[in-house]
Amino acid sequence: MLDTSEIWKWSDATGAYVTDPTETVRTKKTPKNHVKAEATKEHPAQVDVFTEDVIVGTWSTVKLSGAFQQQEVNAMIDRCGEVLKAIKFAREDANAAEVKTDIKPGNTILSYIYG
């Protein structure tokens, strides 16, 4: 199921849902010095070391997903419920019917569920 905190759009180029690009900035901490008092011949210099954030680069992130949208999931769940009801009714009739060996019910059921 697609994350509802994002806005997803279908892209024919990728064959998946995509989000709009989000820009993020990467920083790097570089040490800097601040001289509080210059050195004299009796005392060494007093220096504070601090870090400064320097922008290293920017990145663009686009999320891709092949998940289903919520309404598609709900529709599949509804169709599964219908299939379960039909199976319960058909089970009663199955005991009286003659078995055919060339039937593949799994393909028919899954093609119905996936719409």
Secondary structure as GFF3:
##gff-version 3
##sequence-region A 1 115
A	DSSP	beta_strand	9	11	.	.	.	ID=ss1
A	DSSP	beta_strand	16	18	.	.	.	ID=ss2
A	DSSP	beta_strand	22	37	.	.	.	ID=ss3
A	DSSP	beta_strand	46	61	.	.	.	ID=ss4
A	DSSP	beta_strand	64	65	.	.	.	ID=ss5
A	DSSP	alpha_helix	70	94	.	.	.	ID=ss6
A	DSSP	alpha_helix	105	113	.	.	.	ID=ss7
###
